[in-house]
Amino acid sequence: MADKKIKKVVLAYSGGLDTSVILRWLQDAYNCEVVTFTADLGQGEELEPARKKAEMMGVKEIFIDDLREEFVRDFVFPMFRANALYEGLYLLGTSIARPLISKRQIEIAEQVGADAVAHGATGKGNDQVRFELSYYALKPDIKVIAPWREWDLNSRTKLIDYAEKNQIPIAKDKRGEAPFSVDANLLHISAEGKVLEDPWQEAPDYVYSRTVDPEKAPDQPTYIEVEFEKGDAVAVDGVKLSPAELLTKLNELGGKNGIGRLDLVENRYVGMKSRGIYETPGGTILLAAHRGIEQITLDRGQAHLKDELMPRYAELIYNGYWFSPEREMIQAAIDASQKYVSGTVRLKLYKGNVDVVGRKSPHSLYSAAHVTFEEDTVYDQRDAQGFIKLNALRLRLAKNARG
């Protein structure tokens, strides 16, 4: 039931069919003032139409914020310091955007004196959890409106009927069933639903929009160099770039070479499995590059502990716990490991693959003198005998005792 006491609500608004219907529905069901917030996270869409649409629907306070630099600097880069992959494969492109949107929404709510926030996530997915856990972590007493859990407009046909009855403009390509739903930002673009719901069927070519088909990528490899300072990428091919500029550049290079495609059946936090098609060209390069520089700058103990922490860290982000004390605790450990993760990585991009082919650092722990197959004066191979015997002691005792 609608809470009639709500006076003003900040809506995360894209200008598309769903959030435009939500905008009118909030005005009708709650009889409240609606403030719209549209975030530019590098999704590649023109955002001014969202402003015009909101104005046409009577919205007086409209926020359209360019958050690309903050997104990459304060959310994507910290996550990549951890080499985070959910279920071993997913680079968390949608997951990592939600806490920033939520954070800005709460800031706007406090700025305009709103007593509620609203989002367009459905009751089946992960995003409702991510948004709302973030809202409550940042403003514990905020009221949250999730229309998909309240209304009876539970089909595309009902949404369109409601839009037409309320004179809400509908893009012509939205009339009828969309082939799949899309989420995009500077880190990735994802597609799920409709033509992708059968996990046995290969995704059609038209699903992919940020990467060329690897089979049609250039026949000659592209070599690039990525420079790091304290775990964060700062330059490509010797050119210093801001965080968002750097990710944009890597997206361009990766997209041309067919890098970053993923077809994944994942476990949603709410319990069901879903199939998604992800394109993360720049992020895939960045992950390989970061691991490359860590290979020569991290001590073995640091590197292995980071890999043990990573699945838990990735799961926290996927499930919506960016603002949790445990994520911040793990982040502090990860960030401490990055003090000497500086240097340059050379990568080979070729037909969907990204390979580290060179790495150098002023803080390198790699010692050619110790690993050479030629004669050396720094390592006494006889020392290994005692090392092995001590490590084998428990194995020998167990065998002797138990047969």
Buried (B, 14 or more C-beta within 10 A) or exposed (E): EBEEEBEBBBBBBBBBBBBBBBBBBBBEBBEBBBBBBBBBBBBEEEBEBBBEBBEEBEBEBBBBBEBBBBBBBBBBBBBBBBBBBBEEEBBBBBBBBBBBBBBBBBBBBEEBEBBBBBBBBBEBBBBBBBBBBBBBBBBEEBBBBBBBEEBEBEEBEEBBEBBEEBEBBBEEEBEEEBBBBBBBBBBBBBBBBEBBEEEEEEBEEEBBEBBBEBEEBEEEBBEBBBBBEEBBBBBBEEEEBEBBBBBBBBBBBBBBBBBBBBBBEBEBBEEEEBBBBBBBBBBBBBBBBBBBBBBBBBEEEBBEBBEEBBBEBBBBBBBBBBBBEEBEEBBEBBBEBBEBBBBBBBBBBBBBBBEBEEBEBEEBEEEEEEEEEEEBEEEEEEEEEEEEEEEEEEEEEEEEEEE
